[in-house]
Amino acid sequence: MNGPVPAKVAAAVAALDSPSSAWIYDPAVFTARLGAVRAALPDWTVLYAMKACANPAIVAAAARDADGIECASGGELAAAISAGAGRVAFSGPAKTPADLAAAAICDIPLCVHVEGPRELDLLAAAGYKGPIALRVNRGRALPGSHQMTGAPTPFGMDEPAALAAVEQALRLGLDVAGFHLHAVSNCLDAAAYADHVLDALDWSRRSAAGRFDLRYVNVGGGLGADPRGDVIDLDALAEALGDVPGRYLAAGVELVVEPGRYLAAAAGWYVAEVVDVKTVAGQAFALVRGGTHHFRLPAAWGYAHPFQVVQGPRTGAVLSDVEVRVCGELCTPRDVLNGGQRVSSIGTGDRLVFANAGAYGWEISHDRFLGHRGPDLVVID
Ligand SMILES: Cc1ncc(COP(=O)(O)O)c(C=O)c1O
C-alpha cells in the first residue's frame, strides 16, 4: 500500500495547474534503487532497461549512474546515446535492417542481443564488429507478470536453435560474447529469481564450452517492484546466489542484469485531479482529469492502483466515508484506475496521488484516444 506522499512530491502536486493530470519523477529515487541493486549484486554490470520509463531525467540519471542502458528499439538507442550513456545493449524481437545498421555505426560500446538467425545475417551484412549475445528461451517459467521464457513466446531461440546460431555467427565472423536470458517481469520471489540466475550461468558455461570463450551472461531484468508496493528481497537474492557469481567473475565472465521496473517504479507518481464525484447505481465514483490513457498500467493488468487523497480547494460535491471507484475522462467503462478504495472523504478539486507508478506507466499509455490534452511531465530534485 502507499505510504504518505513525500514532502517534495506533495509540493510538486500543490504547484500543478488545475485540473491536473501529471507525472512526477524523482531521479534521486531511481539512483537510490540502483544503489540497492549494486549493494546486492556487487561487481555485476547493471544496465537500465529504459522501456520502463523513458523520461529524459530518468534516462539521464541512468546514463550517469548505471553502467549503461538497455534499449529495445532504434528510437531508444538514439535517445540513450544522446543522453550520454557510456554503453548500450540493443534488444528487441523485430529489429529492422535499419536498426541493425544503426548498431553497426554506433560509436559507443554496444552489445547486440540477437533474437534469431536472421539478425546474424543482417549484422554481418551491415559490417557490425561489436560483441553479440544470443537470446535464449529456455528453463522454467518464473513467477511474475510477464513470462518470457519457459513458455512459447516470440523472444529468442530454443536451445538447439541458439547453439546452431552460435555456429552461424562464428562462420559469419561475428564476435560471440555470450548469452542473453531475460526471463520474466516483476518477479517478487527471490528464491525463484536466484534459481533462474544460477541456472542461466550454468547453462551458459556448458553451452559455450568447446564453442567460444564465454565473456558475457545477461540474466535480463525482472527484479520485482509491484505497483501495489511489494519489492523483491534483494538480500535474500544475494544470499541464495552465494559465491557462485564470484566464480564466474573471477573467470572473466561479465555478469549483467538489466532491470527496468525495480529502478523506475518508485521514482514516478501519477497525479489526477478529481473533476466530479457522484453515486450511480449505488456505486460512488470519482471522475478525474486524465485516466488510463495517461496511466494505463491498472487497466492493462486489471488491478486497483492504491492512491492517496491530497485535499485541494474543494469546488463542488464531496463524498464521505465511501468506497470510491476512480475513473478517468474516457467514454469507456474500462477507464478505471482503482475499482474501489475506501476513503474518509473525496471531493471535486482533490488530487489523487498514485505512488510506485513510474515503471510502465506513461510509456505504455494510449494517449491519442479522444484527443484529450496530455499529462504534465514534472521532474523534482
Ligand atoms: C529484454 C528485456 N530486458 C529487460 C526488461 C526489463 O524488465 P523489468 O522491467 O521487469 O526489469 C525487459 C522487459 O520487458 C525486457 O524485455
Ligand as a Chemical Component Dictionary entry (heavy atoms), coordinates in Angstrom:
data_LIG
# 
_chem_comp.id                   LIG 
_chem_comp.type                 NON-POLYMER 
_chem_comp.pdbx_formal_charge   0 
_chem_comp.three_letter_code    LIG 
# 
loop_
_chem_comp_atom.comp_id 
_chem_comp_atom.atom_id 
_chem_comp_atom.alt_atom_id 
_chem_comp_atom.type_symbol 
_chem_comp_atom.charge 
_chem_comp_atom.model_Cartn_x 
_chem_comp_atom.model_Cartn_y 
_chem_comp_atom.model_Cartn_z 
_chem_comp_atom.pdbx_ordinal 
LIG C1 C1 C 0 14.847 -7.835 -22.844 1  
LIG C2 C2 C 0 14.332 -7.149 -21.623 2  
LIG N1 N1 N 0 15.217 -6.775 -20.690 3  
LIG C3 C3 C 0 14.819 -6.136 -19.565 4  
LIG C4 C4 C 0 13.478 -5.867 -19.349 5  
LIG C5 C5 C 0 13.108 -5.153 -18.102 6  
LIG O1 O1 O 0 12.271 -5.917 -17.305 7  
LIG P1 P1 P 0 11.836 -5.363 -15.880 8  
LIG O2 O2 O 0 11.298 -4.007 -16.085 9  
LIG O3 O3 O 0 10.820 -6.330 -15.415 10 
LIG O4 O4 O 0 13.040 -5.364 -15.020 11 
LIG C6 C6 C 0 12.530 -6.268 -20.295 12 
LIG C7 C7 C 0 11.102 -6.027 -20.065 13 
LIG O5 O5 O 0 10.245 -6.395 -20.804 14 
LIG C8 C8 C 0 12.971 -6.917 -21.468 15 
LIG O6 O6 O 0 12.108 -7.299 -22.410 16 
# 
loop_
_chem_comp_bond.comp_id 
_chem_comp_bond.atom_id_1 
_chem_comp_bond.atom_id_2 
_chem_comp_bond.value_order 
_chem_comp_bond.pdbx_ordinal 
LIG C1 C2 SING 1  
LIG C2 N1 SING 2  
LIG C2 C8 DOUB 3  
LIG N1 C3 DOUB 4  
LIG C3 C4 SING 5  
LIG C4 C5 SING 6  
LIG C4 C6 DOUB 7  
LIG C5 O1 SING 8  
LIG O1 P1 SING 9  
LIG P1 O2 DOUB 10 
LIG P1 O3 SING 11 
LIG P1 O4 SING 12 
LIG C6 C7 SING 13 
LIG C6 C8 SING 14 
LIG C7 O5 DOUB 15 
LIG C8 O6 SING 16 
# 
